[in-house]
Amino acid sequence: MRLLRRIPLPRVEKDYDMEADEEGAFASLKVLPSMELESASDDELVSSSGGKQELWPLGDVDPTRARFPCCIVWTPLPVVSWLAPYIGHVGIAREDGTILDFAGSNFVNVDDLAFGSVARCLQLDRKECCFPVNLAAHVCARSYEHTEAGMAISWDDALRSGTRHFEHKCYNLFTCNSHSFVANCLNRLAYGGSAGWNVLNLAVLVWLRGRWLDRMAVVRSFLPFAAVSCVGVLMAGWSFLLGMAAFSLLLLGWFVIGVYCVKGLVC
């Protein structure tokens, strides 16, 4: 019988090296995207459960050109602010700084703030807004309330939706005013993770966090109130100040009842 001798085959190191190189290249491909995301600027990205959305870089606030990117703006109201200086007219600006404000029935003003130039402004952080890519992609805790308020995929999209909504609203200082419009926009943005913005907490936000543009803004906001108070005291005595205080309390009580007690009375 003829015997066959088993001849060992030489070990090929090249195949092993090629496999190692392929694995290393694949690993580097997996690492690069995460490194790129980590190095991305936080100011240009906003988180969502569906990934990252790019945000337009904002320009600077420029009062001389009336440009207030992503700001809530405030100006005093004639007569009303003379008696209650904490009451005023508000608007909200688009990303390019153009101001929108609910200035009359079925009318939203564009780039022409009613009742005068801006006295106070508050720039909001878009990273505190919720821009879901779909119904299940909320980044805020109030996803159901946000859906009811009306979702938006961007800052300007929320303002467009709010404008269309208030173009069919009748203006009324006591039930549907400029604060109602801005609060509606904030609810569409779910700013601060909340869809419960209203005329009262919006006014508190502006007064606590807003900044005066200059000294003249302070003067034209409080000088009429001081003048009316002095004239009233001279003509009617100190009882005039008591009457103004009663007016302020009644006004505040109306909005508290309209917002928190009688649903739908104040929009």
C-alpha angles and dihedrals in degrees: 000000000000115000123215116215117218110236113204114232118233116257112250110219093178093071091053092049092050091051090049091049092049092050091048092049091048091050091050090051089054093050099047098069092051091049090051092050092049091051093049116110115259090217091062099046134063123194125240130165088247094056135275128330122202117234126209112248110250125233124229124277106262115185092181090063094033092242117148110165112211092346135140107224130199135196131173121261121233114255095351094066089045088066099032111022093188089068118083147138120278137195138176127228131222124235091270090054099255111145122229121192136170099240104163146350111314090353132110113186118226122206094341112086110211120237097024144307125324116283100175133019139184120196113212127214112241090206087071090060128087116235104175119192090211142357093280098043102081119148092192126080093232098066095147094049090044091053090051092049091051125266125240131198094209143011094261091045090059091050092049091052092047091049092052090049095051094045084079097047129099114231118237126162092219103040112018118017142141091289089058091056095050092044089052090053092049090052090053088051092044085222112200089007091290133118093183101088116143140162093278103049089040091055090049091049092052094046096046100041105021120102130218114244095219143330093275089059089058092047096051090046097052106022095078090049091050092047094049091047093051094047091046093051092048093050103035105016128232091322086078090067090050089053091051091049090051090050091053092048092049091049093048091046091052093056093044090053093041094050104036107021108034108041114219096015092107114032 
